[in-house]
Amino acid sequence: MSRLYFHLHDGVDTLLDHDGVELSPGQVPGRALTEARAIIADEALQGRIDLRQRIDVHDGEGRIVYSLPFPDAVTIVPPVDGAG
């Protein structure tokens, strides 16, 4: 297990995770996906989802070990023609 830091980027600013979390390498993709979907869900409640965001997971040395762009966290199903 390593301490990993989940930093949120929106294309302009970065929200740094100063605390991090102890995870094994195999847990990183699932944790990033859960975090991204929680942010997307909160944004949906506010009426605006920003898919320009991504989560970069850094190790204790500051190296990116995983990156999840928000469009990869969800599947967008467009309306059927004539349905709205």
C-alpha positions as CSV (number, residue, x, y, z in Angstrom):
1,M,0.0,0.0,0.0
2,S,1.1,3.5,-0.8
3,R,-0.1,7.0,0.0
4,L,-1.7,8.4,-3.1
5,Y,-3.0,11.9,-3.8
6,F,-6.1,12.5,-5.9
7,H,-5.8,16.0,-7.5
8,L,-8.7,17.5,-9.4
9,H,-8.0,19.5,-12.5
10,D,-10.6,21.6,-14.4
11,G,-8.3,22.9,-17.2
12,V,-7.6,26.1,-15.4
13,D,-7.2,25.4,-11.7
14,T,-6.1,22.4,-9.6
15,L,-7.6,21.3,-6.3
16,L,-4.8,19.6,-4.5
17,D,-5.4,16.6,-2.2
18,H,-3.1,17.3,0.7
19,D,-4.1,14.3,2.8
20,G,-4.0,11.4,0.3
21,V,-5.2,7.9,1.0
22,E,-3.4,4.5,1.5
23,L,-4.3,2.2,-1.4
24,S,-2.8,-0.7,-3.3
25,P,-2.2,0.0,-7.0
26,G,-5.1,-2.2,-8.0
27,Q,-7.5,0.0,-6.0
28,V,-6.6,3.2,-7.8
29,P,-8.8,3.1,-10.9
30,G,-11.9,2.2,-8.9
31,R,-11.3,4.9,-6.3
32,A,-10.7,7.5,-9.0
33,L,-13.9,6.4,-10.8
34,T,-15.9,6.7,-7.6
35,E,-14.5,10.1,-6.8
36,A,-15.2,11.4,-10.4
37,R,-18.8,10.1,-10.4
38,A,-19.5,11.6,-7.0
39,I,-18.3,15.0,-8.3
40,I,-20.4,14.6,-11.5
41,A,-23.5,13.6,-9.4
42,D,-23.1,16.7,-7.2
43,E,-22.7,18.9,-10.3
44,A,-25.9,17.3,-11.9
45,L,-27.8,18.3,-8.8
46,Q,-26.6,21.9,-9.4
47,G,-27.7,21.7,-13.0
48,R,-24.3,21.8,-14.7
49,I,-21.8,19.1,-15.4
50,D,-18.2,20.1,-16.4
51,L,-16.7,17.2,-18.4
52,R,-13.4,19.2,-18.9
53,Q,-12.3,17.9,-15.5
54,R,-9.9,15.1,-14.7
55,I,-8.4,13.4,-11.6
56,D,-4.7,12.8,-11.6
57,V,-3.4,10.4,-9.0
58,H,0.1,11.2,-7.8
59,D,2.4,9.0,-5.7
60,G,4.4,10.4,-2.8
61,E,7.2,11.5,-5.2
62,G,4.7,13.6,-7.2
63,R,4.6,11.3,-10.2
64,I,1.3,10.7,-11.9
65,V,0.4,7.0,-11.6
66,Y,-3.1,7.2,-13.0
67,S,-5.3,9.8,-14.7
68,L,-9.1,9.8,-15.3
69,P,-10.7,12.3,-17.6
70,F,-14.3,12.9,-16.5
71,P,-15.7,11.9,-20.0
72,D,-14.3,8.4,-19.3
73,A,-16.2,8.2,-16.0
74,V,-19.7,8.2,-17.6
75,T,-21.6,7.1,-20.7
76,I,-23.7,9.9,-22.2
77,V,-26.8,8.5,-23.9
78,P,-28.1,11.1,-26.4
79,P,-31.9,11.4,-26.9
80,V,-33.5,9.5,-29.7
81,D,-34.4,11.8,-32.6
82,G,-37.7,13.5,-32.0
83,A,-37.7,12.5,-28.3
84,G,-36.5,15.8,-26.9
